[in-house]
Amino acid sequence: MTTAERFRDVYEECYPRVLGYATSLVGRQAGEDITSETFTVAWRRMHDIPEPALPWLLGVARNLVRELRRRDALRYAIAAEEAQRISRGAQFHVGDVAAEVTDRHIALKALASLSDTDRELLTLIAWHGLSAKEAAQVLNCTGATLTVRLFRARRRLEKALETAQATEAASAHTSSEATIHTQQQGAPA
């Protein structure tokens, strides 16, 4: 049996189960990507695949899912740091822990409200440390176009931060009023 024939047999036998496994972990679209990458690895490493192949393939898929989640978590954390940096106007100061937690919460809320395109652009610059020219190559646009997009993405992030800060302040005010009202009702007459 040739390598191509063995691959075809493994693919036909295992594809639906690998797809089902990957989809159960990360959803349909990402599951299809993970499955595709799993069989790409299988093709490159046909000589390493034991019999039966399914456990080995599921192990590859599992590792790819873990790698995907690790990358996503790192991107999110770095983008959140960029949002915090912008919200502080690039000033570093040491504050109390509660203020830092609140700032991080507000930054994450603002970042989550942005479009995927804005988050990707900010991540390319902040996380990957790409220059505008390099990011333009990644996004397949001109440097001028990227500069405009980056400017607009940062403005949208600033507005989202203002909105999130106002929402947080209103929420804190409402919460403190409710606490005072509850305390007053429980006080003896």
Buried (B, 14 or more C-beta within 10 A) or exposed (E): EEEEEBBEEBBEBBBEBBBEBBBEBBEEEBBBBBBBBBBEBBBEEBEEBEEEBBEBBBEBBBEBBEEBEEEEEEBBEBBBBBBBBBBBEEEEEEEEEEEEEBBBEBBBBBBBBBEEEBBBBBBBBBBEEBEBEBBBEEBEBEBEEBBEBBEEBBEBBBEBBEBBBEEBEEEEEEEEEEEEEEEEEEEEE
